[in-house]
């Protein structure tokens, strides 16, 4: 029987204010933005979207974001349980 392959469709995004920014990478204390902008420190959401299911973590942009650097320092806004599961960006949410 031949092996059946599967490759998940994965997208990384940051939602901050009214902006949606595509990400290259997300780590526990940083994110790498494809097209950085100048943004002040404050709250944001990091979304990992796998096959249409969106897992969102609430974070703080510790030092804001500079259009001169793709790397952004982040910390969890709720270290206990900060993941929100959404099937659509503005749909209903449930804690994960």
Secondary structure per residue as TSV (DSSP state, phi and psi in degrees):
chain	resnum	aa	ss	phi	psi
A	1	X	-	360.0	128.5
A	2	X	-	-71.2	148.7
A	3	X	-	-71.3	139.7
A	4	X	-	-104.5	121.4
A	5	X	-	-90.7	157.0
A	6	X	-	-145.7	132.4
A	7	X	-	-127.8	117.5
A	8	X	-	-70.3	147.4
A	9	X	-	-88.2	111.2
A	10	X	E	-119.1	131.5
A	11	X	E	-129.5	145.4
A	12	X	E	-120.8	130.2
A	13	X	E	-140.2	156.5
A	14	X	E	-122.4	129.3
A	15	X	E	-106.0	119.6
A	16	X	E	-142.3	124.7
A	17	X	T	54.3	-125.6
A	18	X	T	-101.2	16.9
A	19	X	E	-105.1	148.3
A	20	X	E	-121.5	116.9
A	21	X	E	-114.0	131.2
A	22	X	E	-76.8	140.8
A	23	X	E	-111.6	151.2
A	24	X	E	-92.0	-34.6
A	25	X	E	-156.5	151.0
A	26	X	E	-133.9	131.1
A	27	X	-	-123.6	179.7
A	28	X	S	-65.8	-26.3
A	29	X	S	-128.2	11.0
A	30	X	E	-155.9	162.4
A	31	X	E	-135.9	150.1
A	32	X	E	-114.4	116.9
A	33	X	E	-93.4	136.8
A	34	X	S	-66.3	-45.7
A	35	X	S	-130.8	86.8
A	36	X	-	-65.3	154.1
A	37	X	-	-130.8	167.0
A	38	X	-	-84.3	114.5
A	39	X	B	-137.2	145.0
A	40	X	-	-77.3	165.1
A	41	X	S	-57.9	148.7
A	42	X	E	156.6	-173.8
A	43	X	E	-74.6	153.2
A	44	X	E	-155.8	171.1
A	45	X	E	-123.5	136.0
A	46	X	E	-106.0	125.1
A	47	X	E	-113.6	129.8
A	48	X	E	-111.2	115.1
A	49	X	E	-109.8	115.4
A	50	X	E	-118.8	116.4
A	51	X	T	49.2	42.0
A	52	X	T	88.1	-10.9
A	53	X	E	-94.8	124.7
A	54	X	E	-101.6	123.5
A	55	X	E	-108.6	116.2
A	56	X	E	-113.1	131.8
A	57	X	E	-114.0	135.0
A	58	X	E	-84.4	127.9
A	59	X	E	-134.4	169.7
A	60	X	E	-118.5	131.3
A	61	X	E	-80.3	100.7
A	62	X	T	-60.3	-47.3
A	63	X	T	-111.7	14.0
A	64	X	-	74.2	-158.9
A	65	X	B	-137.1	141.0
A	66	X	-	-114.5	138.6
A	67	X	T	-66.0	-10.8
A	68	X	T	-89.0	-6.7
A	69	X	-	-138.7	129.5
A	70	X	S	-75.0	-24.6
A	71	X	E	-86.9	130.6
A	72	X	E	-125.0	128.6
A	73	X	E	-80.2	129.4
A	74	X	E	-130.5	155.8
A	75	X	E	-135.5	153.3
A	76	X	E	-65.7	137.0
A	77	X	S	-82.4	-16.3
A	78	X	-	-150.8	83.1
A	79	X	S	-59.1	-24.6
A	80	X	S	-68.8	-55.5
A	81	X	S	-155.6	92.3
A	82	X	-	-110.5	12.6
A	83	X	E	-95.5	132.0
A	84	X	E	-116.1	131.3
A	85	X	E	-101.8	124.8
A	86	X	E	-133.1	137.5
A	87	X	S	-84.4	-25.0
A	88	X	S	-134.4	151.7
A	89	X	T	-53.1	-47.6
A	90	X	T	-109.4	19.7
A	91	X	S	-83.3	-167.8
A	92	X	-	-68.6	152.2
A	93	X	E	-124.3	149.4
A	94	X	E	-138.2	143.1
A	95	X	E	-68.8	137.4
A	96	X	-	-105.3	360.0
